[in-house]
Amino acid sequence: MNALQALILGILQGLTEFLPVSSSGHLEIGHTLLGVEGHNNLLFAVVVHGATVLSTLVVFRKDIVQLIKGLFEFRWNEETKYISFLLVSAIPVLIFGLFFKEQIESLYTGNLFMVGLMLLVTALLLAFTFFAKKGKSEIKYKDAIIIGIAQALAVMPGISRSGSTIATGLLLGKKKKEMARFSFLMVLIPIIGANFLDLIGTDFQAEESLGIVPLSIGFIAAFASGLLACQWMINIVNKGKLIYFAAYCLVIGLIAIFAA
C-alpha cells in the first residue's frame, strides 16, 4: 500500500464509518478498485478504526465525561442506566463476532456482488425512515437489544452500521437527536473490543509491511474525515434527510452488482 492508497482508504473509512453508506462495503469496493489486498493489511484496518474511535471521543467528549462521572458515583443513576443500555446493545454484535466473523469474512471478501446486495438492503432500510412517525419515546432495554441486533447485522459489508442502527431506532419511535447520540456511542464498545482482539490475536510480523508513512497518513485522513462526517451525520439525522443516502446506496449497490 502506498501513501496515496492510504490517503484514499483513510478518507473513505472516516467518512463512511459515520455516514449511513457502509464503511466495510465501501472499503471492500475501494480495495478492489485500488488493487489493495485488504486481508493482508490488518494493521492498517486497526489503525484507521482507532482513528474513527478517537474522532467519536472528540465529538462526544462532554457526553462521555458526564457518563464517566455518573459511573463513579457508584449508584444507580441516569448515567449508569445509559451505560447499561450501551452494554446491552453490544451483546448481539459480540455473539455475531465470536461465532460468525470468519464465515462472513470468507463470504464477502472480494465479493462485490454480495456487497452490492447488502447496499440495496441498506438503501431499503433508510428509505423506510421516510415514513417513520416523529419520535417521542426514550430508549429502553428492549430497544437497546433490537438496535444492537441491527448493529450486529452490519458486520456484513454493505449494511451500514450507523444507517441500520439509526433507522431502526427511528422506526421504533425514538427521538432523532437521541438516536444519533446512542448510535455513535454504542459503536465504541464493539470497535474497541474487536481492535483489541485483532491486536492480541494476530502475528503482525506475518502481515504485509506497510511502513510508518502510509499508516500515519491513513490515521490522520480517517480521523479528520471521521470528525467531519460524525458532526455532519448528527445534523442530517436531526433534519431527517436519510432518504438521500438511500438513493446513494441504491446507485452504488447496483453499480457494485453489475461490476461484479
C-alpha positions in Angstrom: 0.0 0.0 0.0 1.4 3.4 -1.0 0.8 6.8 0.5 -2.0 7.7 -2.0 -3.8 4.5 -1.4 -3.6 5.0 2.3 -4.9 8.6 2.0 -7.9 7.4 -0.1 -8.8 4.5 2.1 -8.3 6.6 5.3 -10.7 9.2 4.0 -13.1 6.5 2.8 -13.1 4.9 6.3 -13.6 8.1 8.2 -16.5 9.3 6.0 -18.3 6.0 5.7 -17.9 4.9 9.3 -20.4 7.6 10.3 -22.4 8.3 7.1 -25.1 5.7 6.5 -23.5 4.1 3.5 -21.5 1.2 4.9 -17.8 1.7 5.6 -17.0 -2.0 5.2 -18.8 -2.2 1.9 -17.0 0.9 0.6 -13.7 -0.3 1.8 -14.2 -3.6 0.0 -15.0 -1.7 -3.2 -12.0 0.6 -2.5 -9.6 -2.3 -2.0 -10.9 -3.9 -5.3 -10.6 -0.6 -7.3 -7.1 0.3 -5.9 -5.8 -3.3 -6.1 -5.1 -3.5 -2.4 -5.4 -6.8 -0.7 -7.4 -5.9 2.4 -6.8 -9.1 4.2 -3.1 -8.6 4.2 -3.4 -5.2 5.8 -5.0 -5.9 9.2 -2.7 -3.4 10.9 -3.9 -0.6 8.6 -7.5 -1.6 9.4 -6.8 -1.4 13.2 -5.1 2.0 12.8 -7.9 3.6 10.8 -10.6 2.2 13.0 -8.7 3.6 16.0 -8.8 7.0 14.3 -12.6 6.9 13.9 -12.9 5.9 17.6 -10.8 8.9 18.5 -13.0 11.2 16.4 -16.1 9.8 18.2 -14.5 10.5 21.5 -13.7 14.1 20.5 -17.2 14.8 19.2 -19.0 13.3 22.2 -16.4 14.2 24.8 -18.8 16.1 27.0 -21.3 13.2 27.0 -18.6 10.7 27.7 -17.2 12.7 30.6 -20.7 13.1 32.1 -21.2 9.3 31.8 -17.9 8.6 33.5 -18.7 11.0 36.3 -22.0 9.4 36.9 -20.5 5.9 36.8 -18.0 6.8 39.5 -20.8 7.9 41.8 -21.2 4.2 42.4 -25.0 4.3 42.5 -27.9 3.7 40.1 -28.5 7.0 38.2 -29.2 8.2 34.7 -25.6 7.8 33.6 -25.2 4.2 34.8 -28.6 3.4 33.3 -27.5 4.8 30.0 -24.2 2.8 30.2 -26.2 -0.3 30.8 -28.2 0.3 27.6 -24.9 0.6 25.7 -23.6 -2.7 27.2 -26.9 -4.5 26.4 -26.7 -3.2 22.8 -23.3 -4.8 22.4 -24.5 -8.3 23.2 -25.8 -9.2 19.7 -22.6 -8.0 17.9 -20.5 -9.9 20.5 -22.3 -13.1 19.6 -22.0 -12.5 15.9 -18.3 -11.6 16.2 -17.5 -14.6 18.2 -19.4 -17.2 16.2 -19.8 -15.9 12.7 -17.0 -13.5 11.9 -14.8 -15.9 9.9 -17.7 -17.2 7.9 -18.9 -13.7 7.0 -15.4 -12.5 6.0 -14.9 -15.5 3.8 -18.2 -15.0 2.1 -17.8 -11.2 1.4 -14.1 -10.6 0.9 -13.6 -9.6 -2.7 -17.3 -10.4 -3.5 -18.7 -7.2 -4.9 -22.0 -8.9 -5.8 -22.8 -9.7 -2.2 -21.6 -6.2 -1.1 -23.9 -4.7 -3.7 -26.9 -6.7 -2.5 -26.3 -5.6 1.1 -26.1 -2.0 0.0 -29.5 -2.4 -1.5 -30.7 -3.7 1.9 -29.2 -0.5 3.5 -31.0 1.6 0.9 -34.3 -0.1 1.7 -33.9 0.4 5.4 -33.0 4.1 5.1 -36.0 4.6 2.7 -38.4 3.2 5.4 -37.4 6.1 7.7 -39.2 8.5 5.4 -42.4 7.0 6.7 -41.4 6.9 10.4 -43.5 8.9 12.7 -42.0 11.7 14.8 -40.1 10.0 17.7 -41.1 10.8 21.2 -40.1 7.9 23.4 -36.8 7.3 25.3 -34.6 4.2 24.7 -35.4 1.2 26.9 -33.7 -2.2 27.3 -35.9 -3.8 24.6 -34.9 -1.1 22.2 -31.2 -1.5 23.1 -31.4 -5.2 22.2 -33.3 -4.6 18.9 -30.9 -1.8 17.9 -28.0 -4.0 18.9 -29.2 -6.7 16.5 -29.3 -4.1 13.8 -25.7 -3.3 14.6 -24.8 -7.0 14.6 -26.2 -7.4 11.1 -23.9 -4.6 9.9 -20.9 -6.9 10.2 -21.9 -7.9 6.7 -20.1 -5.5 4.3 -22.7 -3.3 2.6 -25.0 -3.0 5.5 -24.3 0.4 7.2 -23.8 0.2 10.9 -24.9 3.8 11.6 -27.6 3.6 8.9 -29.1 0.4 10.3 -29.0 1.4 14.0 -30.3 5.0 13.5 -33.0 3.8 11.1 -34.1 1.0 13.5 -34.3 3.5 16.3 -36.3 5.9 14.3 -38.7 3.2 13.2 -39.1 2.2 16.9 -40.3 5.8 17.5 -37.1 7.1 19.2 -36.1 10.8 19.2 -33.8 11.8 16.3 -31.2 13.5 18.4 -31.1 10.8 21.0 -30.7 8.1 18.3 -27.7 9.9 16.7 -26.1 10.0 20.1 -26.8 6.4 21.1 -25.8 5.1 17.7 -22.3 6.7 17.8 -21.7 5.9 21.4 -22.8 2.3 21.1 -20.2 1.5 18.5 -17.3 2.3 20.8 -17.6 -0.9 22.7 -17.5 -3.4 19.8 -14.9 -1.4 17.8 -12.5 -1.1 20.7 -13.1 -4.8 21.6 -12.6 -6.0 18.0 -9.4 -4.0 17.6 -8.1 -5.3 20.9 -8.8 -8.9 19.8 -7.1 -8.2 16.5 -4.0 -6.8 18.2 -3.5 -9.7 20.6 -4.6 -12.4 18.1 -2.6 -11.5 15.0 1.0 -12.1 14.1 1.8 -8.7 12.6 5.2 -9.9 11.6 3.5 -12.1 9.1 1.4 -9.2 7.8 2.5 -7.1 4.8 4.9 -4.4 5.9 3.3 -1.0 5.4 5.7 1.4 6.9 5.1 4.4 9.2 4.2 6.8 6.4 1.1 5.0 5.0 -0.1 4.2 8.5 0.3 7.8 9.6 -1.4 9.2 6.5 -4.3 6.7 6.9 -4.7 7.6 10.6 -4.8 11.3 10.0 -7.1 11.0 7.0 -9.5 8.7 8.9 -9.5 11.0 12.0 -10.1 14.2 10.1 -12.8 12.9 7.7 -14.4 11.0 10.6 -14.6 14.1 12.7 -16.3 15.9 9.8 -18.7 13.1 9.0 -19.7 12.5 12.6 -20.8 16.1 13.1 -22.4 16.2 9.7 -24.4 13.0 10.4 -25.8 14.4 13.6 -27.2 17.3 11.7 -28.5 15.1 8.9 -30.4 12.8 11.3 -31.9 15.9 13.1 -33.1 17.2 9.8 -34.5 13.8 8.7 -32.7 13.6 5.3 -31.7 10.0 5.3 -33.7 9.4 2.1 -30.8 10.9 0.1 -28.4 8.3 1.4 -31.0 5.6 0.5 -30.8 6.8 -3.1 -27.0 6.9 -3.0 -26.8 3.3 -1.6 -29.2 2.2 -4.3 -27.0 3.5 -7.0 -23.7 2.3 -5.6 -25.2 -1.1 -4.8 -26.4 -1.5 -8.4 -23.0 -0.4 -9.7 -21.3 -3.0 -7.5 -23.6 -5.8 -8.6 -23.2 -5.1 -12.3 -19.4 -4.6 -11.9 -19.0 -8.0 -10.1 
